[in-house]
Amino acid sequence: MNNTRFATNIHILTLLAKFPDEWLSSDFISKSIQINAVMVRKELSLLQNIGWISTKKGKEGGSKLQVKSEEITLADLYIAIKSSNVLGKKNECKGSDCPIGEQINQELEKLFQETDEVVIHSLKSKNLKDFVEQFNHV
């Protein structure tokens, strides 16, 4: 996963968990993350589809956490937004005359899966509540 989706989504969820009684607007969230509000709304839509947040439209609208922060593991988040393996993507080696090129993607697939499993295993022991508690000064 060579992008900022995990960081963006955990930032959104942390804000929502830190201010559970407030409807946070996508503009407020985007200013905190310093990204375009359209990108925030895209991720909010994903989080709503998962059932983790609820949204309300209009001037008094925004988003709120729908589930308890201790119910969301960082592994759940990683799996929900994962678009590629931790180590990236494999090269296209179709029709290679090289004996390595003919077999490397099979072996890389095993390595990529093992690495993802290590990451997921590590993130399973961490939940959103524990992550949010690091920000006690807020």
C-alpha positions in Angstrom: 0.0 0.0 0.0 2.1 2.8 -1.3 -0.3 5.7 -0.6 -1.8 7.8 2.2 -5.2 6.1 2.5 -4.3 4.4 5.8 -3.0 7.6 7.3 -6.0 9.6 6.0 -8.5 7.1 7.4 -6.9 6.7 10.8 -6.8 10.5 11.0 -10.5 10.7 10.2 -11.4 8.0 12.7 -9.2 9.5 15.4 -10.9 12.8 15.0 -14.3 11.2 15.2 -13.4 9.2 18.2 -11.8 12.1 20.0 -15.0 14.2 19.5 -17.7 11.6 19.8 -20.6 14.1 20.6 -19.9 16.4 17.6 -20.9 16.1 14.0 -17.6 16.9 12.3 -17.8 18.4 8.8 -15.6 17.2 5.9 -14.2 20.7 5.7 -13.1 20.6 9.4 -11.6 17.1 8.8 -9.8 18.2 5.6 -8.3 21.2 7.3 -6.9 19.0 10.0 -5.4 16.5 7.5 -4.5 19.3 5.1 -6.1 17.5 2.1 -8.9 18.3 -0.3 -12.4 17.9 1.3 -13.4 15.8 -1.7 -10.8 13.2 -0.8 -12.1 13.2 2.8 -15.7 12.7 1.6 -14.6 9.7 -0.5 -13.1 8.1 2.6 -16.1 9.0 4.7 -18.3 7.2 2.2 -16.1 4.1 2.6 -16.2 4.3 6.4 -20.0 4.8 6.3 -20.4 1.7 4.0 -18.4 -0.4 6.4 -20.8 0.8 9.2 -18.3 2.5 11.3 -19.6 6.1 10.9 -22.9 7.8 10.3 -23.2 11.0 8.3 -25.8 13.7 8.3 -26.2 16.2 5.4 -26.9 19.9 5.6 -25.6 22.9 7.5 -25.6 21.1 10.8 -24.4 17.9 9.3 -21.2 16.0 9.4 -19.9 12.6 10.5 -19.9 10.7 13.8 -18.4 7.4 14.9 -21.2 4.8 14.8 -19.3 2.1 16.7 -17.2 2.1 19.8 -13.5 2.9 19.1 -12.4 -0.3 20.9 -14.3 -2.4 18.3 -12.2 -1.2 15.4 -8.8 -2.8 15.1 -6.2 -1.2 13.0 -6.1 -4.5 11.1 -9.8 -4.0 10.3 -8.9 -0.6 8.8 -5.9 -1.9 6.9 -8.0 -4.7 5.4 -10.9 -2.4 4.5 -8.7 0.0 2.5 -6.0 -2.3 1.2 -5.5 -1.9 -2.5 -2.2 -3.6 -2.9 0.3 -5.6 -0.9 2.6 -4.0 1.6 5.6 -4.7 -0.7 3.8 -3.2 -3.7 3.1 -4.9 -7.1 4.9 -7.5 -9.1 6.5 -6.8 -12.4 5.0 -8.2 -15.6 7.2 -11.1 -16.7 5.0 -12.8 -19.3 6.8 -14.6 -22.0 10.2 -14.2 -20.4 13.1 -16.2 -21.8 14.8 -15.9 -18.4 14.3 -18.8 -16.0 13.9 -16.4 -13.1 11.4 -14.3 -15.0 9.2 -17.3 -15.6 8.9 -18.2 -11.9 9.5 -15.1 -9.9 5.9 -13.9 -9.6 4.9 -17.2 -8.0 7.5 -16.8 -5.3 6.9 -13.1 -4.9 3.2 -13.8 -4.3 4.1 -16.1 -1.4 6.4 -13.4 0.0 3.8 -10.7 -0.4 1.1 -12.7 1.3 3.4 -13.6 4.2 4.4 -10.0 4.7 0.8 -8.9 4.7 -0.1 -11.5 7.2 2.7 -10.2 9.5 1.3 -6.7 9.2 -2.3 -7.8 9.8 -1.2 -9.9 12.8 0.6 -6.9 14.3 -2.3 -4.5 13.7 -4.9 -6.9 15.2 -3.5 -6.2 18.7 -4.1 -2.4 18.3 -7.5 -0.8 18.3 -8.7 2.7 17.5 -9.4 3.5 21.2 -5.7 2.8 22.2 -4.5 4.8 19.2 -6.7 7.8 20.2 -5.6 7.7 23.8 -2.1 8.9 22.6 -3.8 12.3 22.1 -4.8 13.0 25.7 -3.6 16.6 25.5 -6.4 17.4 23.0 
